[in-house]
Amino acid sequence: MRASRGFTLIELMIVVAIVGILAAVTLPAYGRYVQRARVAEATSVLGSMAVRMEQFFQDNRTYVGACANGTVAPLPNPVGTGGSGFAFTCPTLTAATYTVTATGTGGMAGFVYTLSAGNARATTTVGAGWQGGGATCWVTRPEGSC
C-alpha cells in the first residue's frame, strides 16, 4: 500500500475558511487603527500650527498674511498617503483672529477639525462610524472622546 502525500480538499477548505475569518476580523480593525493614526497626526499638525500662528502674530501684530509660504506660519503639507488623509486651509485670517482647518480627504472624508485664535479647538464633523461631531475639542476616538 502506498502512503498518500499532500493535503486533502477538506483540509484546504478548512484553512481557507480560517484565513477568511481572520481577514474579516482584522481588516476592519486595521482600518480603524489607520483612521485613528491619521486623526492623531492631523491634530498634532494643528497644534504645532497654533505655535507658528502666535509667532507670526508676535512678529507682525496681525494674523493677516499668515499661512503663506516664506512666513514663520506656512500652511502645513497634507498628511496621509495616497490622497487619504487631511488637507489644511486657513479660511479666516483677520488682524485679531484666525482659523486653521484640517479637512479629511479620501478615506478620511467627513472629518473636519478646526483651530482658532486662543487655542480654541473644535471638531466640526466626523466620519462614518464616529461620534462627537460639533464638539468643542478634537475628537480622537470613534466613541467621541477627546
DSSP file (Angstrom, degrees, kcal/mol; ACC not computed):
  #  RESIDUE AA STRUCTURE BP1 BP2  ACC     N-H-->O    O-->H-N    N-H-->O    O-->H-N    TCO  KAPPA ALPHA  PHI   PSI    X-CA   Y-CA   Z-CA
    1    1 A M              0   0    0      0, 0.0     2,-0.3     0, 0.0     0, 0.0   0.000 360.0 360.0 360.0 136.9    0.0    0.0    0.0
    2    2 A R        -     0   0    0      1,-0.0     2,-0.4     0, 0.0     0, 0.0  -0.682 360.0-124.3 -89.9 139.3    1.3    3.5   -0.9
    3    3 A A        -     0   0    0     -2,-0.3     2,-0.2     1,-0.0    -1,-0.0  -0.664  29.5-126.5 -79.3 134.2    1.3    6.3    1.6
    4    4 A S        -     0   0    0     -2,-0.4     2,-0.3     2,-0.0    -1,-0.0  -0.528  22.8-156.5 -82.4 149.2   -0.5    9.3    0.4
    5    5 A R        +     0   0    0     -2,-0.2     2,-0.1     2,-0.1    -1,-0.0  -0.874  45.9  27.7-122.4 155.4    1.1   12.7    0.3
    6    6 A G  S    S-     0   0    0     -2,-0.3     2,-0.3     2,-0.0    -2,-0.0  -0.425  88.1 -51.8  97.0-169.8   -0.3   16.2    0.3
    7    7 A F        -     0   0    0     -2,-0.1     2,-0.1     2,-0.0    -2,-0.1  -0.794  45.2-123.7-110.3 150.2   -3.4   17.7    1.6
    8    8 A T     >  -     0   0    0     -2,-0.3     4,-2.0     1,-0.1     5,-0.2  -0.473  29.6-110.0 -84.5 164.3   -7.0   16.7    1.1
    9    9 A L  H  > S+     0   0    0      1,-0.2     4,-2.2     2,-0.2     5,-0.2   0.865 118.8  55.6 -61.9 -37.1   -9.6   19.1   -0.3
   10   10 A I  H  > S+     0   0    0      2,-0.2     4,-2.1     1,-0.2    -1,-0.2   0.919 106.2  50.1 -63.0 -44.4  -11.3   19.2    3.1
   11   11 A E  H  > S+     0   0    0      1,-0.2     4,-1.9     2,-0.2    -1,-0.2   0.912 111.2  49.0 -61.7 -42.5   -8.1   20.3    4.8
   12   12 A L  H  X S+     0   0    0     -4,-2.0     4,-2.3     1,-0.2    -1,-0.2   0.891 109.9  51.4 -64.2 -39.5   -7.5   23.0    2.3
   13   13 A M  H  X S+     0   0    0     -4,-2.2     4,-2.3     2,-0.2    -1,-0.2   0.863 107.6  52.8 -66.4 -36.2  -11.1   24.3    2.7
   14   14 A I  H  X S+     0   0    0     -4,-2.1     4,-2.2     2,-0.2    -1,-0.2   0.921 109.7  48.4 -64.3 -43.4  -10.7   24.5    6.4
   15   15 A V  H  X S+     0   0    0     -4,-1.9     4,-2.5     2,-0.2    -2,-0.2   0.913 111.2  50.2 -63.0 -43.0   -7.5   26.6    6.0
   16   16 A V  H  X S+     0   0    0     -4,-2.3     4,-2.4     1,-0.2    -1,-0.2   0.904 110.4  50.4 -61.6 -42.1   -9.3   28.9    3.5
   17   17 A A  H  X S+     0   0    0     -4,-2.3     4,-2.2     2,-0.2    -1,-0.2   0.907 110.6  48.8 -63.8 -42.1  -12.2   29.3    6.0
   18   18 A I  H  X S+     0   0    0     -4,-2.2     4,-2.5     2,-0.2    -2,-0.2   0.923 111.7  48.7 -64.4 -44.5   -9.9   30.2    8.8
   19   19 A V  H  X S+     0   0    0     -4,-2.5     4,-2.4     1,-0.2    -2,-0.2   0.902 110.7  52.1 -62.7 -40.1   -8.0   32.7    6.7
   20   20 A G  H  X S+     0   0    0     -4,-2.4     4,-2.2     2,-0.2    -2,-0.2   0.908 109.9  47.9 -62.0 -43.1  -11.3   34.3    5.7
   21   21 A I  H  X S+     0   0    0     -4,-2.2     4,-1.4     2,-0.2    -2,-0.2   0.925 112.0  49.4 -64.9 -44.6  -12.5   34.6    9.3
   22   22 A L  H  X S+     0   0    0     -4,-2.5     4,-2.8     1,-0.2     5,-0.2   0.911 111.7  49.0 -61.0 -42.0   -9.2   36.2   10.3
   23   23 A A  H  X S+     0   0    0     -4,-2.4     4,-2.2     1,-0.2    -1,-0.2   0.895 107.5  55.0 -64.5 -39.8   -9.4   38.6    7.4
   24   24 A A  H  < S+     0   0    0     -4,-2.2    -1,-0.2     1,-0.2    -2,-0.2   0.803 115.9  38.7 -64.0 -29.0  -13.0   39.6    8.3
   25   25 A V  H  X S+     0   0    0     -4,-1.4     4,-1.0    -3,-0.2    -2,-0.2   0.872 119.9  42.3 -87.1 -42.5  -11.9   40.4   11.8
   26   26 A T  H  X S+     0   0    0     -4,-2.8     4,-2.6    -5,-0.2     5,-0.2   0.845 103.3  61.8 -81.7 -33.7   -8.6   42.1   11.2
   27   27 A L  H  X S+     0   0    0     -4,-2.2     4,-2.2    -5,-0.2    -1,-0.2   0.931 107.0  43.8 -63.1 -47.0   -9.2   44.3    8.2
   28   28 A P  H  > S+     0   0    0      0, 0.0     4,-2.2     0, 0.0    -1,-0.2   0.900 114.6  51.3 -63.2 -37.6  -11.9   46.5    9.8
   29   29 A A  H  X S+     0   0    0     -4,-1.0     4,-2.1     1,-0.2    -2,-0.2   0.909 110.1  49.0 -64.3 -40.7   -9.8   46.8   12.9
   30   30 A Y  H  X S+     0   0    0     -4,-2.6     4,-2.5     2,-0.2    -1,-0.2   0.896 108.7  53.7 -65.0 -39.9   -6.8   47.8   10.9
   31   31 A G  H  X S+     0   0    0     -4,-2.2     4,-2.2     1,-0.2    -2,-0.2   0.911 109.7  47.4 -60.6 -43.1   -8.9   50.4    9.0
   32   32 A R  H  X S+     0   0    0     -4,-2.2     4,-2.5     2,-0.2    -1,-0.2   0.883 110.5  53.0 -65.3 -38.2  -10.0   51.9   12.4
   33   33 A Y  H  X S+     0   0    0     -4,-2.1     4,-2.2     2,-0.2    -2,-0.2   0.920 109.0  48.5 -62.3 -44.4   -6.4   51.9   13.5
   34   34 A V  H  X S+     0   0    0     -4,-2.5     4,-2.4     2,-0.2    -2,-0.2   0.906 110.9  51.5 -63.4 -41.8   -5.3   53.8   10.4
   35   35 A Q  H  X S+     0   0    0     -4,-2.2     4,-2.4     1,-0.2    -2,-0.2   0.945 110.4  47.9 -59.6 -48.4   -8.1   56.4   10.9
   36   36 A R  H  X S+     0   0    0     -4,-2.5     4,-2.3     1,-0.2    -1,-0.2   0.884 111.4  51.2 -61.5 -38.2   -7.1   57.0   14.5
   37   37 A A  H  X S+     0   0    0     -4,-2.2     4,-2.1     2,-0.2    -1,-0.2   0.910 111.1  47.0 -66.3 -41.6   -3.4   57.4   13.5
   38   38 A R  H  X S+     0   0    0     -4,-2.4     4,-2.4     2,-0.2    -2,-0.2   0.869 111.2  51.4 -69.4 -35.5   -4.3   59.9   10.8
   39   39 A V  H  X S+     0   0    0     -4,-2.4     4,-2.6     2,-0.2     5,-0.2   0.925 110.3  49.8 -63.9 -43.9   -6.5   61.9   13.1
   40   40 A A  H  X S+     0   0    0     -4,-2.3     4,-1.9     1,-0.2    -2,-0.2   0.900 111.7  48.5 -61.7 -40.6   -3.7   62.0   15.7
   41   41 A E  H  X S+     0   0    0     -4,-2.1     4,-2.2     2,-0.2    -1,-0.2   0.917 111.9  48.7 -66.4 -42.7   -1.3   63.2   13.0
   42   42 A A  H  X S+     0   0    0     -4,-2.4     4,-2.3     1,-0.2    -2,-0.2   0.916 112.6  46.9 -64.6 -43.5   -3.7   65.9   11.8
   43   43 A T  H  X S+     0   0    0     -4,-2.6     4,-2.3     2,-0.2    -1,-0.2   0.846 110.5  53.9 -69.1 -31.5   -4.4   67.2   15.3
   44   44 A S  H  X S+     0   0    0     -4,-1.9     4,-2.1    -5,-0.2    -1,-0.2   0.921 109.1  47.9 -64.7 -43.7   -0.7   67.2   16.1
   45   45 A V  H  X S+     0   0    0     -4,-2.2     4,-1.8     1,-0.2    -2,-0.2   0.905 111.1  51.0 -64.0 -41.1    0.0   69.3   13.0
   46   46 A L  H  X S+     0   0    0     -4,-2.3     4,-1.5     1,-0.2    -1,-0.2   0.908 108.4  52.8 -62.2 -40.9   -2.8   71.7   14.0
   47   47 A G  H  X S+     0   0    0     -4,-2.3     4,-1.0     1,-0.2    -2,-0.2   0.898 110.4  46.2 -62.1 -40.8   -1.3   72.0   17.5
   48   48 A S  H  X S+     0   0    0     -4,-2.1     4,-1.7     1,-0.2    -1,-0.2   0.812 106.5  60.0 -71.3 -27.8    2.0   72.9   16.1
   49   49 A M  H  X S+     0   0    0     -4,-1.8     4,-2.7     1,-0.2    -1,-0.2   0.842  97.1  60.7 -66.5 -32.4    0.3   75.4   13.7
   50   50 A A  H  X S+     0   0    0     -4,-1.5     4,-2.1     1,-0.2    -1,-0.2   0.916 104.6  48.3 -60.1 -43.1   -1.0   77.2   16.8
   51   51 A V  H  X S+     0   0    0     -4,-1.0     4,-2.0     1,-0.2    -1,-0.2   0.920 112.7  47.9 -63.0 -43.7    2.5   77.9   17.9
   52   52 A R  H  X S+     0   0    0     -4,-1.7     4,-2.3     1,-0.2    -2,-0.2   0.878 110.0  52.3 -67.4 -36.7    3.5   79.2   14.5
   53   53 A M  H  X S+     0   0    0     -4,-2.7     4,-2.3     2,-0.2    -1,-0.2   0.907 110.0  48.4 -65.4 -40.6    0.5   81.4   14.2
   54   54 A E  H  X S+     0   0    0     -4,-2.1     4,-2.4     2,-0.2    -1,-0.2   0.873 110.2  51.9 -67.6 -35.6    1.2   83.0   17.6
   55   55 A Q  H  X S+     0   0    0     -4,-2.0     4,-1.9     2,-0.2    -2,-0.2   0.912 109.2  50.3 -64.2 -41.6    4.8   83.5   16.5
   56   56 A F  H  X S+     0   0    0     -4,-2.3     4,-2.2     1,-0.2     6,-0.3   0.918 110.7  49.7 -60.6 -43.6    3.6   85.2   13.3
   57   57 A F  H  X S+     0   0    0     -4,-2.3     4,-3.2     1,-0.2    -2,-0.2   0.904 108.6  52.2 -63.6 -41.3    1.3   87.5   15.4
   58   58 A Q  H  < S+     0   0    0     -4,-2.4    -1,-0.2     1,-0.2    -2,-0.2   0.871 114.7  43.1 -61.8 -36.6    4.2   88.4   17.7
   59   59 A D  H  < S+     0   0    0     -4,-1.9    -1,-0.2    -5,-0.1    -2,-0.2   0.833 131.9  20.0 -77.5 -32.5    6.3   89.4   14.7
   60   60 A N  H  < S-     0   0    0     -4,-2.2    -2,-0.2     2,-0.2    -3,-0.2   0.524  87.9-130.1-119.3  -9.3    3.6   91.2   12.8
   61   61 A R  S  < S+     0   0    0     -4,-3.2     2,-0.3    -5,-0.3    -4,-0.2   0.748  85.6  68.3  58.4  26.7    0.8   92.2   15.3
   62   62 A T  S    S-     0   0    0     -6,-0.3    -2,-0.2    -5,-0.2    33,-0.2  -0.961  72.4-140.7-161.4 155.6   -1.7   90.7   12.9
   63   63 A Y  S >  S+     0   0    0     31,-1.2     3,-2.2    -2,-0.3    32,-0.2   0.573  70.1 113.3 -93.7 -12.5   -2.7   87.3   11.5
   64   64 A V  T 3  S+     0   0    0      1,-0.3     3,-0.1    30,-0.2    30,-0.1  -0.405  79.2  25.7 -62.1 128.8   -3.2   88.7    8.1
   65   65 A G  T >  S+     0   0    0      1,-0.3     3,-0.5    -2,-0.1    -1,-0.3   0.266  92.2 124.0  99.0 -10.3   -0.6   87.2    5.7
   66   66 A A  T <   +     0   0    0     -3,-2.2    -1,-0.3     1,-0.2     3,-0.1  -0.200  54.4  48.9 -71.9 174.9    0.0   84.1    7.8
   67   67 A C  B 3  S+a   74   0A   0      6,-1.8     8,-0.5     1,-0.3     2,-0.4   0.649  87.0 120.9  66.9  17.5   -0.4   80.6    6.2
   68   68 A A  S X  S-     0   0    0     -3,-0.5     3,-1.6     5,-0.2    -1,-0.3  -0.848  73.0-100.0-110.3 148.0    1.7   81.7    3.2
   69   69 A N  T 3  S+     0   0    0     -2,-0.4     3,-0.1     1,-0.2    -1,-0.0  -0.357 108.4  35.1 -60.6 143.4    5.0   80.2    2.1
   70   70 A G  T 3  S+     0   0    0      1,-0.4    -1,-0.2     2,-0.0     2,-0.2   0.380  97.9 101.2  90.8  -3.2    8.0   82.1    3.3
   71   71 A T  S <  S-     0   0    0     -3,-1.6    -1,-0.4     1,-0.1    -5,-0.0  -0.553  87.8-108.2-102.1 174.1    6.4   83.1    6.6
   72   72 A V  S    S+     0   0    0      1,-0.3   -17,-0.1    -2,-0.2   -16,-0.1   0.614 117.7  49.1 -75.2  -9.9    7.0   81.5   10.1
   73   73 A A  S    S+     0   0    0     -5,-0.2    -6,-1.8   -20,-0.1    -1,-0.3  -0.480  76.4 168.4-126.5  61.6    3.5   80.0    9.8
   74   74 A P  B     -a   67   0A   0      0, 0.0    -6,-0.2     0, 0.0    -5,-0.1  -0.380  48.7 -90.7 -71.8 155.9    3.3   78.4    6.3
   75   75 A L        -     0   0    0     -8,-0.5    15,-0.0     1,-0.1    14,-0.0  -0.454  51.0-111.7 -63.0 131.9    0.3   76.2    5.6
   76   76 A P        -     0   0    0      0, 0.0    12,-0.4     0, 0.0    -1,-0.1  -0.250  29.7-105.8 -64.7 153.5    1.2   72.6    6.6
   77   77 A N        -     0   0    0      1,-0.1     9,-0.1    10,-0.1     0, 0.0  -0.448  49.0 -87.5 -70.1 152.0    1.6   69.9    3.9
   78   78 A P        -     0   0    0      0, 0.0     2,-0.3     0, 0.0     9,-0.2  -0.290  43.7-137.5 -58.5 147.3   -1.2   67.4    3.6
   79   79 A V  E     +B   86   0B   0      7,-1.9     7,-2.1    -3,-0.1     2,-0.1  -0.782  59.7  45.0-106.3 155.4   -0.9   64.4    5.9
   80   80 A G  E    S-B   85   0B   0     -2,-0.3     2,-0.3     5,-0.2     5,-0.2  -0.289  77.4 -93.6 101.0 170.6   -1.7   60.8    4.9
   81   81 A T  E >  S+B   84   0B   0      3,-0.8     3,-1.7     1,-0.2    -2,-0.1  -0.878  91.4  19.9-124.3 155.1   -0.8   58.8    1.9
   82   82 A G  T 3  S-     0   0    0     -2,-0.3    -1,-0.2     1,-0.3     3,-0.1   0.773 127.2 -62.2  63.9  27.5   -2.5   58.1   -1.4
   83   83 A G  T 3  S+     0   0    0     -3,-0.2     2,-0.7     1,-0.2    -1,-0.3   0.552 112.5 114.8  76.6   5.5   -4.8   61.1   -1.1
   84   84 A S  E <   +B   81   0B   0     -3,-1.7    -3,-0.8    22,-0.2    22,-0.2  -0.853  57.7  55.7-112.6  95.9   -6.4   59.6    2.0
   85   85 A G  E    S-BC  80 105B   0     -2,-0.7    20,-2.8    20,-0.7     2,-0.4  -0.711  90.3 -43.5-176.9-132.3   -5.6   62.0    4.9
   86   86 A F  E     -BC  79 104B   0     -7,-2.1    -7,-1.9    18,-0.3     2,-0.4  -0.984  32.1-158.3-134.2 141.5   -6.0   65.6    5.7
   87   87 A A  E     - C   0 103B   0     16,-2.4    16,-2.9    -2,-0.4     2,-0.4  -0.917  19.8-139.5-113.7 145.2   -5.6   68.9    3.8
   88   88 A F  E     + C   0 102B   0    -12,-0.4     2,-0.3    -2,-0.4    14,-0.2  -0.851  23.2 169.8-112.5 140.7   -5.1   72.2    5.6
   89   89 A T  E     - C   0 101B   0     12,-2.2    12,-2.9    -2,-0.4     3,-0.1  -0.941  30.8-140.6-139.3 162.4   -6.5   75.6    4.9
   90   90 A C  E     +     0   0B   0     -2,-0.3    10,-0.2    10,-0.2     3,-0.1  -0.763  27.8 167.9-121.1  82.3   -6.7   79.0    6.6
   91   91 A P  E     +     0   0B   0      0, 0.0     2,-0.5     0, 0.0     9,-0.1   0.754  66.8  44.9 -71.2 -22.5  -10.3   80.2    5.8
   92   92 A T  E     + C   0  99B   0      7,-1.0     7,-2.1    -3,-0.1     2,-0.4  -0.968  57.6 157.4-129.0 119.2  -10.2   83.1    8.3
   93   93 A L  E     + C   0  98B   0     -2,-0.5     2,-0.2     5,-0.2     5,-0.2  -0.901  14.9 151.5-138.4 108.6   -7.3   85.5    8.8
   94   94 A T        -     0   0    0      3,-2.9   -31,-1.2    -2,-0.4   -30,-0.2  -0.667  60.7 -90.6-122.6-177.9   -8.0   88.9   10.4
   95   95 A A  S    S+     0   0    0     -2,-0.2   -32,-0.1   -33,-0.2     3,-0.1   0.855 124.1  23.3 -62.7 -33.6   -5.9   91.3   12.4
   96   96 A A  S    S+     0   0    0    -34,-0.1     2,-0.3     1,-0.1    -1,-0.2   0.499 123.3  35.0-115.0  -5.2   -7.1   89.7   15.7
   97   97 A T        -     0   0    0     20,-0.0    -3,-2.9    19,-0.0     2,-0.3  -0.967  51.4-173.9-148.3 161.8   -8.2   86.1   14.9
   98   98 A Y  E     -C   93   0B   0     -2,-0.3    19,-1.4    -5,-0.2     2,-0.4  -0.969  10.2-154.5-148.4 161.5   -7.5   83.1   12.7
   99   99 A T  E     -CD  92 116B   0     -7,-2.1    -7,-1.0    -2,-0.3     2,-0.4  -0.972   6.2-168.2-139.6 128.3   -8.9   79.7   11.9
  100  100 A V  E     - D   0 115B   0     15,-3.0    15,-2.3    -2,-0.4     2,-0.4  -0.966  13.3-161.4-113.8 132.4   -6.9   76.8   10.5
  101  101 A T  E     -CD  89 114B   0    -12,-2.9   -12,-2.2    -2,-0.4     2,-0.6  -0.941  14.3-159.7-121.4 134.9   -9.0   73.9    9.2
  102  102 A A  E     -CD  88 113B   0     11,-3.1    11,-2.5    -2,-0.4     2,-0.5  -0.964  18.3-169.6-109.1 116.7   -7.9   70.2    8.6
  103  103 A T  E     -CD  87 112B   0    -16,-2.9   -16,-2.4    -2,-0.6     9,-0.2  -0.922  20.7-121.4-113.5 128.4  -10.4   68.6    6.2
  104  104 A G  E     -C   86   0B   0      7,-3.5     6,-0.5    -2,-0.5     2,-0.3  -0.369  28.0-167.0 -68.1 142.3  -10.3   64.9    5.6
  105  105 A T  E >   -C   85   0B   0    -20,-2.8     3,-2.2     4,-0.2   -20,-0.7  -0.911  52.6 -12.2-126.5 156.2   -9.8   63.6    2.1
  106  106 A G  G >  S+     0   0    0     -2,-0.3     3,-1.8     1,-0.3   -22,-0.2  -0.356 138.7   5.6  59.9-124.0  -10.2   60.1    0.5
  107  107 A G  G 3  S+     0   0    0      1,-0.3    -1,-0.3    -2,-0.1   -23,-0.1   0.607 134.3  56.0 -67.6 -12.0  -10.8   57.6    3.3
  108  108 A M  G X  S+     0   0    0     -3,-2.2     3,-1.8   -23,-0.1    -1,-0.3   0.263  76.7 139.9-102.0  10.6  -10.8   60.3    5.9
  109  109 A A  T <   +     0   0    0     -3,-1.8    19,-0.3     1,-0.2    -4,-0.2  -0.243  60.8  37.8 -55.9 139.7  -13.7   62.2    4.1
  110  110 A G  T 3  S+     0   0    0     -6,-0.5     2,-0.5     1,-0.3    -1,-0.2   0.107  87.2 112.4 103.4 -20.2  -16.1   63.6    6.6
  111  111 A F    <   +     0   0    0     -3,-1.8    -7,-3.5    15,-0.1     2,-0.4  -0.749  37.5 171.3 -87.8 128.2  -13.6   64.6    9.3
  112  112 A V  E     -DE 103 125B   0     13,-2.3    12,-2.0    -2,-0.5    13,-1.0  -0.955   5.2-180.0-139.2 119.8  -13.1   68.3    9.8
  113  113 A Y  E     -DE 102 123B   0    -11,-2.5   -11,-3.1    -2,-0.4     2,-0.3  -0.927   7.7-164.5-117.2 142.5  -11.1   69.8   12.7
  114  114 A T  E     -DE 101 122B   0      8,-2.7     8,-2.0    -2,-0.4     2,-0.4  -0.926  11.7-165.0-128.7 154.7  -10.5   73.5   13.4
  115  115 A L  E     -DE 100 121B   0    -15,-2.3   -15,-3.0    -2,-0.3     2,-0.2  -0.997  16.3-177.6-134.4 129.4   -8.2   75.6   15.4
  116  116 A S  E >>  -DE  99 120B   0      4,-2.4     4,-1.1    -2,-0.4     3,-0.9  -0.756  40.3 -66.3-123.1 170.0   -8.9   79.2   16.2
  117  117 A A  G >4 S+     0   0    0    -19,-1.4     3,-0.5     1,-0.3    -1,-0.2  -0.172 120.5  37.6 -52.8 147.6   -7.1   82.1   18.0
  118  118 A G  G 34 S-     0   0    0      1,-0.2    -1,-0.3   -68,-0.1     3,-0.1   0.638 130.7 -80.0  79.0  15.0   -6.9   81.5   21.7
  119  119 A N  G <4 S+     0   0    0     -3,-0.9     2,-0.6     1,-0.2    -1,-0.2   0.814  74.2 171.1  60.5  33.9   -6.2   77.8   21.0
  120  120 A A  E <<  -E  116   0B   0     -4,-1.1    -4,-2.4    -3,-0.5     2,-0.4  -0.674  14.0-163.8 -77.6 117.8   -9.9   77.1   20.6
  121  121 A R  E     +E  115   0B   0     -2,-0.6     2,-0.3    15,-0.4    -6,-0.2  -0.826  12.4 171.6-107.1 141.2  -10.2   73.6   19.2
  122  122 A A  E     -E  114   0B   0     -8,-2.0    -8,-2.7    -2,-0.4     2,-0.6  -0.998  31.0-143.8-148.8 149.2  -13.3   72.1   17.6
  123  123 A T  E     -EF 113 135B   0     12,-2.4    11,-2.6    -2,-0.3    12,-0.7  -0.945  19.1-178.0-109.5 107.0  -14.5   69.0   15.7
  124  124 A T  E     -     0   0B   0    -12,-2.0     2,-0.3    -2,-0.6    -1,-0.2   0.967  66.6  -9.9 -72.2 -53.5  -16.9   70.2   13.1
  125  125 A T  E     -E  112   0B   0    -13,-1.0   -13,-2.3     8,-0.2     2,-0.3  -0.960  61.7-150.4-141.6 160.3  -17.8   66.8   11.7
  126  126 A V        -     0   0    0     -2,-0.3   -15,-0.1   -15,-0.2     3,-0.1  -0.879  27.6 -98.7-127.8 162.7  -16.5   63.2   12.0
  127  127 A G    >   -     0   0    0     -2,-0.3     3,-1.9     1,-0.2   -17,-0.1  -0.093  57.4 -61.6 -75.0 175.1  -16.5   60.3    9.5
  128  128 A A  T 3  S+     0   0    0    -19,-0.3    -1,-0.2     1,-0.3     3,-0.1  -0.299 123.2  21.4 -59.0 135.9  -18.9   57.4    9.3
  129  129 A G  T 3  S+     0   0    0      1,-0.3     2,-0.3    -3,-0.1    -1,-0.3   0.379 102.7 105.8  87.1  -4.3  -19.0   55.2   12.5
  130  130 A W    <   -     0   0    0     -3,-1.9    -1,-0.3    13,-0.1     2,-0.3  -0.761  54.4-151.8-106.6 155.1  -17.6   58.0   14.7
  131  131 A Q        +     0   0    0     11,-1.7    13,-0.2    10,-0.3    10,-0.2  -0.840  61.1  64.2-118.2 158.3  -19.4   60.1   17.3
  132  132 A G    >   +     0   0    0     -2,-0.3     3,-1.4     1,-0.2    -9,-0.2   0.567  50.0 161.4 109.9  11.0  -18.8   63.6   18.5
  133  133 A G  T 3  S+     0   0    0      1,-0.2    -1,-0.2    -3,-0.2    -9,-0.2  -0.400  70.9  31.5 -60.6 139.0  -19.3   65.9   15.6
  134  134 A G  T 3  S+     0   0    0    -11,-2.6    -1,-0.2     1,-0.3   -10,-0.2   0.529  87.5 148.1  88.8   8.0  -19.8   69.5   16.8
  135  135 A A  B <   -F  123   0B   0     -3,-1.4   -12,-2.4   -12,-0.7    -1,-0.3  -0.387  55.0-130.9 -75.9 153.5  -17.6   69.0   19.9
  136  136 A T  S    S+     0   0    0    -14,-0.2   -15,-0.4    -2,-0.1     2,-0.3  -0.093  90.9  50.0 -94.4  34.1  -15.6   71.9   21.3
  137  137 A C  S    S-     0   0    0    -17,-0.1     2,-0.8   -14,-0.1   -14,-0.2  -0.899 102.6 -82.3-151.8 176.5  -12.5   69.7   21.4
  138  138 A W        -     0   0    0     -2,-0.3     2,-0.4     8,-0.2   -15,-0.1  -0.813  40.9-141.8 -91.8 110.2  -10.7   67.4   18.9
  139  139 A V        +     0   0    0     -2,-0.8     7,-0.3     1,-0.1     6,-0.1  -0.583  27.9 170.3 -71.8 122.0  -12.4   64.0   18.9
  140  140 A T        +     0   0    0      5,-2.2     6,-0.2    -2,-0.4    -1,-0.1   0.411  54.7  56.2-117.0  -1.4   -9.7   61.4   18.6
  141  141 A R  S >  S-     0   0    0      4,-1.1     3,-2.2   -10,-0.2   -10,-0.3  -0.967  82.0-117.6-134.2 150.7  -11.6   58.2   19.1
  142  142 A P  T 3  S+     0   0    0      0, 0.0   -11,-1.7     0, 0.0    -1,-0.1   0.785 111.3  61.5 -57.6 -29.4  -14.6   56.6   17.4
  143  143 A E  T 3  S-     0   0    0    -13,-0.2   -11,-0.1     1,-0.1   -13,-0.1   0.510 121.9-102.5 -78.7  -1.5  -16.7   56.7   20.6
  144  144 A G  S <  S+     0   0    0     -3,-2.2     2,-0.2     1,-0.3    -1,-0.1   0.537  70.4 145.8  99.0   7.7  -16.4   60.5   20.7
  145  145 A S              0   0    0      1,-0.1    -5,-2.2    -6,-0.1    -4,-1.1  -0.487 360.0 360.0 -81.1 152.0  -13.8   61.1   23.3
  146  146 A C              0   0    0     -7,-0.3    -8,-0.2    -6,-0.2    -1,-0.1   0.393 360.0 360.0-101.3 360.0  -11.3   63.9   23.1
